Structure formats: structure tokens, C-alpha cells
Amino acid sequence: MPLVRRIATGPTCSIGLIGQSGRKYNIKKVLQEESFPPRQVYLATSAEDERKRFILKYIHSVNFDDLQVINNRLRNCARHVRLPQDIIPEKSMFVFEYFTDHLLHLAQTDLSVAARKKILKDALHGIAELHDQDIVHTDIKADNIFVDCKPGIQRVQLGDLEDAAYIPPGSSMIGKQAGNWMWRSPEAHAQGPVNKPSDIFSFALVCIYAMHKRVIFAVGEDELEEGVDPLAVVIERQISYFADEDGLKGFLERLGDNPWVRVFEVTRDGFNQDNPRRPFALWKGVDDDFKDLIAAMTNFDPEKRLTAREALAHEWFKVNK
């Protein structure tokens, strides 16, 4: 089943807020509102021009200043990343341009192959722009890829940088990959070193979803045996679909004495004649160039995955088929 994003909507209203730029925003609708953790997302219009729509998003005060630093680092070099156009400091809010849709929804429509490729390529440009500045997104997923459409695909940007982090060369974060576990990399599940390759693994899953309308690590309750954690199924599928001997060996070596090593080893050893692996490279109905791209982005050894710039140069993105 496709993943559905639940959005709480509220009645229209006309509360006015003034941004640091001096622009006044009239809130028209509550898109999301949660008290714990605090989260508010509003649809607003410009008081000067009601045709201009914006998204006002609460940013937790703990993250506000750090995110400002990241935004400033990207300001003049990230055409494919959705950055705030204004801020409302007293409300701890960022103001973003409004996009009509996101890939999580659009992938389930009758988009052409060319349109899907364009969305993915533009989103990958966004990842490359982040990585060029040593910024790791950590929450790459389909509903963080925003699209302006009708008529056609007008603009695509990668958004939701709240969990992004600046990681200087030679460094990494331990176990920090945000968002839903259905899009996470193996090293994030193992609470191991997370860096740019982790974004690339997650993006590969987004590519599969965009082209084949499948969230391959979504685990339904009907698929679970009693007492089995969904994460166990996800790890088994990750190894089944993407791990070869060399990649898995390199992955485990990089984890060192991490206690998750044993989990991956037991899962690896659980495949047999009755429970064979199902490598993505052997899936039917999948374009060969696409298989090659996905294999290169999902190598279990993070150091051997394609970079964002290398992925952009892959044949699949060059050929419109």
C-alpha cells in the first residue's frame, strides 16, 4: 500500500503575522498542529497580494539558530533546496514559498516516466548542493521533495532541513538519521556513522518509490509474526535486496564493535533455500540502467556508494526511456 501523509486541516482564519522582512502574512488554514512535540504549519497569503501563498512553519527554538546557520551557508548556492524566504523570530517560524504538491502523492498519479525522472534529477541536484557544502540532510524521503505543477512540472526543491547537519570533512554523526525508518540507511538502523552516503541510500529508496510506486520497506501488520519487530523485517529486506558479500563485509567492518553487528550477522545467516535472497538486480520489469543506478547507490558499504554528483552523471538520468 502507498504511504499516506496525514495532514490535519483547520478552519480558515485571517491572523496577521509580520516577518523580519516587513511583509505581513495572513494565515488562511492550519495544515498541521501538534502540541507535543510542538509543531505548527500554516498556509498563509501575503497581505499585499492575496495571490501569493506561503507556508509558515514552527521551528523548535533549540534548532532555530542552527538551522539559520545552515540556511545561510546554502543561500547563494542551492537552487534546488527549499530555503526560507523570511522568518518570524518571535514565533520561531520560517516562511517558505508554497508548492502545490510533493512526490509522495505525485508518484501515485499518472505522471510520465520523463516527469518522474525530472523530479528525481532535480531532487538529486538538491542533495548534491547540500553535500557540496558538507551538509547532510538525514531525512530524505518522498514527502520532503516539493513540486510545483499544473501545468506540467514547473519547479522541484528538496525541503525540510530541520534535521540537517553540517559535517566537516573527515567527520560523521553516530546514529543520527531522522524521519521514518522506512527510508533509512542500514548504518542509521545500526546507530553507526551517518554521513552523505546515508542520504544517497535513502534517495535510492525514493527513486524506487517514484518509478514503481512501492515503499519497499513498508511493513504491514499482516506481514508480522507475533512478537516480531518491524525493524527486523526491514533489515532482512535490506540485506536481501541490496547486500552482496563484499558490501556487507565492508559495512560490518565499519561498524566495529557496535552491538548491531550481531543482528546483521544473524539476519545474514538466516537466508537459505527456503528463505532465499531476492536481489533488486534480479527483479523483473525494472529497467537495466535503473537497476545499475540503484545498486550503486545502495551498496551496503557506505564508502562504495555513488556520490550525488556521480549519480547525476549516471546513464539512467541521461536517457529518456
Summary of the structure (lengths in Angstrom):
residues: 321
radius of gyration: 20.5
end to end distance: 26.0
largest distance: 67.5
contacts: 982
relative contact order: 0.10
helix: 40%
strand: 18%
